Amino acid sequence: MKHKPMKHLLIIPIALSLLIISPLLSICFGAADISFSDVFAIIYRVFGGEAEVDAIKERIVLELRFPRIILAFLAGAGLSLSGAVLQTVTRNPLADPYLFGISSGASFGAVLVIASVGAASSMVSITGGAFLGGALSVLLVVSLAGMGVQIERMLLAGVAVQFMFSSATSLVLYLSDPQAAASLLFWILGSFTRASWDNLLLPFVVITFCLVVFLAFTRPLRAILAGDESAKSLGVEVYRLRIGMLLLSSLLTATLVASCGGIGFVGLMVPHIVRRILINQSQYILIGSAIFGGIFMIWVDVLARMLMENSELPVGVITAAMGSMFFLLVLKRRTNSA
Amino acid sequence: MGDKKLLTVENLTWRIEDQEILSDVNFHINQGDFVGLIGPNGAGKSSLMRCLYRVNKPTAGSVAFDGQNIWQYTAKQNAKNIAVILQDHTEQLGLTVSDVISQGLTPHKHLLEWDTPEDRQQIENLIVELDLHQLRNSPFSLLSGGEKQRVMLARAMLQSPQLLIMDEPTNHLDVHYQVELLQKVKKLDMTVLASFHDLNLAAAFCDAILLIDDGKLLTFGTPEEVITEKNLNEIFNTQVVVDKHPLYAHPRITYAYHE
């Protein structure tokens, strides 16, 4: 198992070009027919240039698709970051905000706020509700599984907490009126349809803040992989770091759940793949997960818009379908090597 | 052997709930010494070491490093004073050999402080010194027991502590790697405290040996003073013959079992 570091030099240009091309290209996909040259003309006009552009197309691109793509990128980046950090602090390669019950806790919190306040509830209050729900599920999982990190116990505790919150959410849905329930359900399954320029700021701020904190803690996070006792001997205050990082992960997840519902398994898949690509570059795993997660989600959202004619699939359905296959694959590899 | 007391353990007692695991342990380690810790299974070797690197907090008594209680140092300062090599390792979630070695820099860096070219050069030197260049980019989890211990030694050297604590460092290793690892440590001229199962290894490599049983320190002295037939027969409940090693000056233990 030898790897040449040379090939990593290619990663940076590849990532950068994907990062620029993906949003521009993905804008063209959707119900309305918009070409690549339309997109360019519209962007040109935004920056003060003169170009002939259909007014309707311009509105679709600027007010619907652009914010939607940015939200998709933020969601992919944030969930992958959250997954990467969860996997690190629990030393559990199968950790994911969805599998840990954070997403379902956050969904429950958000649904409860929406169901009790109504459609008028603000983004901040929905996020607040989601964070309380997410933080509660983290604390439940940790108290059920204990601070000692045992992969199986944590997974089981996560699944139990997930069921608990899902059933509570179902109850709220059942008790609310049918129309509200339908829109809540679509949102719980994960969707970027609500994207608008106004509600991009909060996720952007939260993700940037968490990314900076995570990057600052790159070294202690790497040390924690050696085991709690070993990390302590390296001067890391393990329990404090773990709780802090778990809470930040739930803040990230909750913010994204509040703006686009529960999207599962991205946080499991992306860091896994990035870790394979960035062998020996462990300091870049977090930022790499964020970038590739964002790009990945942009394309998953394209699939969601394109798979069915005249309607769109919830993105969460697509990521869960891909992710569960991936999960089984990883599990099989683990059992084979054990 | 130095005269400066690097680590001082005074009246150390450690209890979990009602059970006394360590009772009133007193000793000190001089700078430059290679000290062994021996005792039967369950004697409290690991518990004692955990008290020295701040995983166990003493119920009574104190552990002082360079004259100051270890619990008065910051976690980082402690890690600069004392490095630890444990006997079992996690899978390190895909980290490679050089990633794991670089963990040794953790206590020396602030948040957001990246590796400097000097750090990378130092890691490179350790990789060469410990014969790890073939394995540099291999995942840590795929290494053999002996290779893992060499990586952990490189990490501990990067941590550049004044005292190195090793919990049964030769466990899981075959004879060749046991000797090789200890010779490498010996060459470092570092103050070392290591626990041993293999009494012949302890007799060969240690300047002084601590013998504990049932949480109590029984004797502390040179290998010749501690490794005696009387001590071993009593404490390890087995019949031994102790004589002089045929090639070197240290004691040799022969176990008197037959069929």
Interface residues (C-beta under 8 A of the other chain):
Chain A: M1 K2 H3 K4 P5 Q87 T88 R91 P93 L215 A216 F217 R219 P220 R222 A223 L225 A226 G227 E229 S230 K232 S233 L234 G235 V236 E237 R275 R276 I279 N280 S282 Q283
Chain B: R50 Y53 R54 V55 T74 A75 K76 Q77 N78 A79 K80 I82 A83 V84 L86 H89 T90 E91 Q92 L93 G94 L95 T96 S98 D99 V100 S102 Q103 G104 L105 T106 P107 K109 L111 L112 E113 W114 D115 Q134 R136 N137 S138 P139 L142 Q159
